[in-house]
Amino acid sequence: MAKRSTRKRSKSAKGKNTLDKVDRLSGLPHEILTDILTLLPTKDAITTSVLSSKWISMWTFANVLDFPNNSPSITENNFVEIFNSILAERKSNCIKRLSLCFEACYNPNLVVEVISMAINQKVKEVNLILNPFEVNLPSQLFTCKTLTVLELVGSFEYLQISYVHLPSLKILHINLLCFVEDATLMKLFSGCPVLEELIYEDVIFKHASSFEISVPTLKRLTVRNSDKTLNINTPLLQYLLLDHTKATDYAIRNMNNLKEAYTNIYFESEEGEEQENIPNLFIGIQKTQFLSFDVISTEVLINACIEFPTFHNLGHLQLYLNSLDSYFLVELLLEKCPNLKCLEIIKVNELTDTDIKWTQPNILVPTCLSSHLTTFIFKDYEGTTDEFELISYILESGNVLKRTTIYFQSSWDPTMASDDVSRLCSLQRASIENKTNYVFQS
């Protein structure tokens, strides 16, 4: 019996080794394998040709050309040779996505040739990150009927473009572009009748007069720019991100459908007059349902002491703070959020050593705290007096609070924080339904 059992185990082990050697990947259908290759940079897809005879030409059927910046095999000397070889060996008669990312001007004419070829093959997505790279892009790029995504990062000249019509374009990302005048960029916007997402950052104008982002179909807008004047007219917008943008002269209209707004605004200390223009921004976004202030924004707003409009639709307020100013938080901000249901405060690093300290507010408890706030979140608690008093105020004022979550700073050891947790647990709560959780972050 012992020998028979040993024989069975040996056969079983042999069968397992056989299974381990089965190339299940190569057994997949041809269409699935080519789809997998489209997820790789073209250089990596080509290297799969050494796997087996089946893989020798597999990459040539992939409908994506992707050359990221980390392609050391492509140099100025072999650029033309490599590209021409790849284009000659490709068997796919269509290009779904073209991605070119270069930090040097190898051969502008060849780049234009590749772009034109992709357009002729009904490309859907074009990502060009070419910097520094001065090239006149082919005019057919701006009349491509199949293009749905266009990313232009670099230094491009639109001098030769007289007409823009991109009937399928839904996503447009422009960065570090140099236009003759702002009218050219507005022409680009107007030539995209179904545009839904725009990322507009670090655009440099040679001549600017009355630039406006006016796109009636736009749903998502990201702005990273230091424009002195910014006019936005987007009636269907649902998502707005102002990231590291100067708080100067804003004119924001028709944002009745706004659901999310993220603000990271700033102004130079010597430009005090800019503070007077900040309210224009918040008047434009006052119908948002979610509002987030970056730590830079809260510093700007605390110093400006502006009068906020009333945010009637606001249900979730997210604040990144490095100082706890009761006047700003309660009297200027929460007082203007009558229907707020969720307040999320994220403390950034250690609280700054400033003259601003938490003091008991001098006004009646804001309506949102007494009647609507159901969720309170405080992140990166480190046990300062200001933090403790702020949390105490919220818990004592939150008549309908149902959930409070306090995240301790990651440096805290749960076994050493029992006294701090006990102290927080002892705080008076206006709502008997308020369940408090204490979370220690790893």
SULDA-V161560 format. One record per backbone hydrogen bond with DSSP energy under -0.5 kcal/mol. NH is the residue of the N-H (numbers start at 1). CO is the residue of the C=O. E is the energy in kcal/mol with one decimal. If there is no record, write none. Layout:
BEGIN
nh=NH co=CO e=E
nh=NH co=CO e=E
END
This chain:
BEGIN
nh=5 co=1 e=-2.4
nh=6 co=2 e=-2.1
nh=7 co=3 e=-2.1
nh=8 co=4 e=-1.9
nh=9 co=5 e=-2.2
nh=10 co=6 e=-2.0
nh=11 co=7 e=-2.1
nh=12 co=8 e=-2.4
nh=13 co=9 e=-2.4
nh=14 co=10 e=-2.1
nh=15 co=11 e=-2.4
nh=16 co=12 e=-2.0
nh=17 co=13 e=-2.2
nh=18 co=14 e=-1.8
nh=19 co=15 e=-2.0
nh=20 co=16 e=-2.1
nh=21 co=17 e=-1.0
nh=22 co=19 e=-1.3
nh=24 co=22 e=-1.4
nh=27 co=23 e=-0.8
nh=28 co=25 e=-1.5
nh=33 co=29 e=-2.0
nh=34 co=30 e=-2.2
nh=35 co=31 e=-1.7
nh=36 co=32 e=-2.1
nh=37 co=33 e=-2.0
nh=38 co=34 e=-1.4
nh=39 co=36 e=-1.4
nh=40 co=37 e=-1.6
nh=42 co=66 e=-2.5
nh=43 co=66 e=-0.6
nh=44 co=41 e=-0.5
nh=45 co=41 e=-2.4
nh=46 co=42 e=-2.3
nh=47 co=43 e=-1.3
nh=48 co=44 e=-0.7
nh=48 co=45 e=-0.9
nh=49 co=46 e=-1.9
nh=50 co=47 e=-1.4
nh=51 co=48 e=-1.8
nh=55 co=52 e=-0.6
nh=56 co=52 e=-0.6
nh=56 co=53 e=-0.7
nh=58 co=55 e=-0.5
nh=59 co=55 e=-0.6
nh=60 co=57 e=-1.0
nh=61 co=58 e=-1.9
nh=62 co=59 e=-1.4
nh=65 co=97 e=-2.5
nh=66 co=64 e=-0.6
nh=67 co=99 e=-2.9
nh=68 co=66 e=-0.5
nh=71 co=69 e=-0.7
nh=72 co=70 e=-0.7
nh=74 co=71 e=-1.9
nh=75 co=73 e=-0.7
nh=79 co=75 e=-1.2
nh=82 co=78 e=-2.9
nh=83 co=79 e=-2.5
nh=84 co=80 e=-2.6
nh=85 co=81 e=-2.1
nh=86 co=82 e=-2.4
nh=87 co=83 e=-2.7
nh=88 co=84 e=-2.1
nh=89 co=85 e=-1.7
nh=90 co=86 e=-1.3
nh=91 co=60 e=-2.7
nh=92 co=60 e=-1.9
nh=95 co=121 e=-1.3
nh=96 co=63 e=-3.8
nh=97 co=63 e=-1.1
nh=98 co=125 e=-2.7
nh=99 co=65 e=-3.2
nh=100 co=127 e=-2.8
nh=101 co=67 e=-2.0
nh=102 co=129 e=-2.0
nh=106 co=104 e=-1.4
nh=111 co=107 e=-2.0
nh=112 co=108 e=-2.5
nh=113 co=109 e=-2.0
nh=114 co=110 e=-2.6
nh=115 co=111 e=-2.4
nh=116 co=112 e=-2.6
nh=117 co=113 e=-2.3
nh=118 co=114 e=-2.4
nh=119 co=115 e=-2.2
nh=120 co=116 e=-2.3
nh=121 co=117 e=-1.4
nh=122 co=119 e=-1.6
nh=123 co=118 e=-1.6
nh=124 co=96 e=-1.4
nh=125 co=96 e=-1.6
nh=126 co=149 e=-2.4
nh=127 co=98 e=-3.2
nh=128 co=126 e=-0.5
nh=128 co=151 e=-3.1
nh=129 co=100 e=-3.2
nh=129 co=127 e=-0.6
nh=130 co=128 e=-0.6
nh=130 co=153 e=-2.6
nh=131 co=102 e=-2.0
nh=131 co=129 e=-0.5
nh=133 co=130 e=-0.5
nh=135 co=133 e=-0.7
nh=135 co=155 e=-0.6
nh=137 co=135 e=-0.8
nh=137 co=157 e=-0.6
nh=141 co=138 e=-1.7
nh=142 co=139 e=-1.5
nh=143 co=140 e=-1.3
nh=144 co=141 e=-0.6
nh=145 co=143 e=-0.6
nh=147 co=144 e=-0.5
nh=148 co=124 e=-3.4
nh=149 co=124 e=-2.0
nh=150 co=171 e=-2.3
nh=151 co=126 e=-2.7
nh=152 co=173 e=-3.2
nh=153 co=128 e=-3.1
nh=153 co=151 e=-0.5
nh=154 co=175 e=-1.9
nh=155 co=130 e=-0.9
nh=155 co=133 e=-0.7
nh=156 co=154 e=-0.6
nh=157 co=135 e=-1.1
nh=161 co=158 e=-1.7
nh=162 co=160 e=-0.6
nh=165 co=142 e=-3.3
nh=166 co=191 e=-3.2
nh=167 co=165 e=-0.5
nh=169 co=166 e=-1.0
nh=170 co=148 e=-2.6
nh=171 co=148 e=-2.1
nh=172 co=197 e=-2.5
nh=173 co=150 e=-2.6
nh=174 co=199 e=-2.7
nh=175 co=152 e=-2.2
nh=176 co=201 e=-1.2
nh=178 co=156 e=-0.8
nh=179 co=177 e=-0.6
nh=179 co=204 e=-1.1
nh=182 co=207 e=-1.4
nh=184 co=181 e=-1.4
nh=185 co=181 e=-0.7
nh=186 co=182 e=-2.1
nh=187 co=183 e=-1.9
nh=188 co=184 e=-1.6
nh=189 co=185 e=-2.0
nh=190 co=186 e=-2.4
nh=191 co=187 e=-1.2
nh=192 co=189 e=-1.8
nh=193 co=191 e=-0.5
nh=195 co=192 e=-1.4
nh=196 co=170 e=-2.2
nh=197 co=170 e=-2.5
nh=198 co=220 e=-2.4
nh=199 co=172 e=-2.6
nh=200 co=198 e=-0.6
nh=200 co=222 e=-3.1
nh=201 co=174 e=-2.1
nh=201 co=199 e=-0.6
nh=202 co=224 e=-2.8
nh=204 co=177 e=-2.2
nh=205 co=203 e=-0.5
nh=206 co=179 e=-1.7
nh=213 co=231 e=-3.0
nh=214 co=212 e=-1.1
nh=215 co=213 e=-0.6
nh=215 co=233 e=-0.9
nh=218 co=215 e=-1.3
nh=219 co=196 e=-2.8
nh=220 co=196 e=-2.5
nh=221 co=239 e=-2.3
nh=222 co=198 e=-2.5
nh=223 co=241 e=-3.1
nh=224 co=200 e=-2.6
nh=230 co=249 e=-2.1
nh=231 co=211 e=-0.6
nh=232 co=230 e=-0.5
nh=232 co=251 e=-2.6
nh=233 co=213 e=-2.9
nh=234 co=253 e=-1.2
nh=237 co=234 e=-1.5
nh=238 co=219 e=-2.9
nh=239 co=219 e=-2.0
nh=240 co=260 e=-2.2
nh=241 co=221 e=-2.5
nh=242 co=262 e=-2.9
nh=243 co=223 e=-2.7
nh=243 co=241 e=-0.8
nh=244 co=242 e=-0.6
nh=244 co=264 e=-0.8
nh=245 co=264 e=-1.9
nh=246 co=225 e=-0.9
nh=247 co=266 e=-3.5
nh=248 co=246 e=-1.7
nh=249 co=228 e=-2.2
nh=250 co=248 e=-0.9
nh=251 co=230 e=-2.4
nh=253 co=232 e=-2.6
nh=253 co=251 e=-0.5
nh=258 co=255 e=-1.1
nh=259 co=238 e=-2.0
nh=260 co=238 e=-2.5
nh=261 co=290 e=-1.8
nh=262 co=240 e=-2.8
nh=263 co=292 e=-2.7
nh=264 co=242 e=-2.6
nh=266 co=245 e=-1.6
nh=271 co=268 e=-1.9
nh=272 co=270 e=-0.7
nh=274 co=271 e=-1.7
nh=275 co=272 e=-1.4
nh=276 co=273 e=-0.9
nh=277 co=274 e=-1.4
nh=278 co=274 e=-0.7
nh=278 co=275 e=-0.9
nh=280 co=277 e=-1.1
nh=281 co=277 e=-0.7
nh=281 co=278 e=-1.4
nh=282 co=278 e=-1.1
nh=283 co=279 e=-2.4
nh=284 co=280 e=-1.4
nh=285 co=281 e=-1.1
nh=286 co=283 e=-0.7
nh=288 co=285 e=-1.9
nh=290 co=259 e=-1.3
nh=291 co=316 e=-2.3
nh=292 co=261 e=-2.4
nh=293 co=318 e=-2.6
nh=294 co=263 e=-2.7
nh=294 co=292 e=-0.5
nh=298 co=294 e=-2.3
nh=299 co=295 e=-1.8
nh=300 co=296 e=-2.1
nh=301 co=297 e=-2.8
nh=302 co=298 e=-2.7
nh=303 co=299 e=-2.0
nh=304 co=300 e=-1.9
nh=305 co=301 e=-2.1
nh=306 co=301 e=-0.6
nh=308 co=306 e=-0.8
nh=311 co=309 e=-0.5
nh=311 co=336 e=-3.2
nh=312 co=310 e=-1.2
nh=313 co=286 e=-0.6
nh=314 co=311 e=-0.7
nh=315 co=289 e=-2.6
nh=316 co=289 e=-1.7
nh=317 co=342 e=-2.5
nh=318 co=291 e=-2.9
nh=319 co=344 e=-3.0
nh=320 co=293 e=-2.0
nh=321 co=319 e=-0.6
nh=321 co=346 e=-2.3
nh=325 co=323 e=-0.9
nh=326 co=324 e=-0.7
nh=329 co=325 e=-2.6
nh=330 co=326 e=-2.6
nh=331 co=326 e=-0.9
nh=332 co=327 e=-1.9
nh=333 co=328 e=-1.5
nh=334 co=329 e=-2.9
nh=335 co=330 e=-1.5
nh=336 co=333 e=-1.9
nh=337 co=334 e=-1.7
nh=340 co=337 e=-1.5
nh=341 co=315 e=-1.8
nh=342 co=315 e=-2.3
nh=343 co=375 e=-2.3
nh=344 co=317 e=-2.9
nh=345 co=343 e=-0.5
nh=345 co=377 e=-2.9
nh=346 co=319 e=-3.4
nh=346 co=344 e=-0.5
nh=347 co=345 e=-0.6
nh=347 co=379 e=-2.0
nh=348 co=321 e=-3.0
nh=349 co=347 e=-0.6
nh=352 co=322 e=-2.9
nh=354 co=352 e=-1.7
nh=357 co=355 e=-0.6
nh=369 co=366 e=-0.7
nh=370 co=366 e=-1.9
nh=371 co=367 e=-2.3
nh=372 co=367 e=-0.5
nh=372 co=368 e=-1.6
nh=373 co=368 e=-3.3
nh=374 co=341 e=-2.2
nh=375 co=341 e=-2.3
nh=376 co=403 e=-2.3
nh=377 co=343 e=-2.7
nh=378 co=405 e=-2.5
nh=379 co=345 e=-2.7
nh=381 co=407 e=-3.2
nh=388 co=384 e=-2.3
nh=389 co=385 e=-2.5
nh=390 co=386 e=-2.3
nh=391 co=387 e=-2.5
nh=392 co=388 e=-2.3
nh=393 co=389 e=-2.2
nh=394 co=390 e=-2.2
nh=395 co=391 e=-2.5
nh=396 co=392 e=-2.3
nh=397 co=393 e=-1.5
nh=398 co=394 e=-1.9
nh=399 co=369 e=-0.8
nh=399 co=397 e=-1.6
nh=400 co=369 e=-0.6
nh=401 co=398 e=-0.9
nh=402 co=374 e=-2.4
nh=403 co=374 e=-2.0
nh=404 co=435 e=-2.7
nh=405 co=376 e=-2.4
nh=406 co=437 e=-2.8
nh=407 co=378 e=-3.2
nh=407 co=405 e=-0.6
nh=408 co=406 e=-0.6
nh=408 co=439 e=-3.2
nh=409 co=381 e=-2.6
nh=412 co=409 e=-2.3
nh=414 co=412 e=-0.6
nh=416 co=413 e=-2.0
nh=417 co=413 e=-0.5
nh=417 co=414 e=-1.0
nh=421 co=417 e=-2.4
nh=422 co=418 e=-2.5
nh=423 co=419 e=-2.1
nh=424 co=420 e=-2.1
nh=425 co=421 e=-2.6
nh=426 co=422 e=-1.3
nh=427 co=424 e=-1.4
nh=430 co=395 e=-2.5
nh=432 co=430 e=-0.5
nh=434 co=431 e=-1.1
nh=435 co=402 e=-2.2
nh=435 co=433 e=-0.6
nh=436 co=434 e=-0.5
nh=437 co=404 e=-2.9
nh=439 co=406 e=-2.7
nh=439 co=437 e=-0.5
nh=441 co=408 e=-0.8
nh=441 co=439 e=-0.6
END
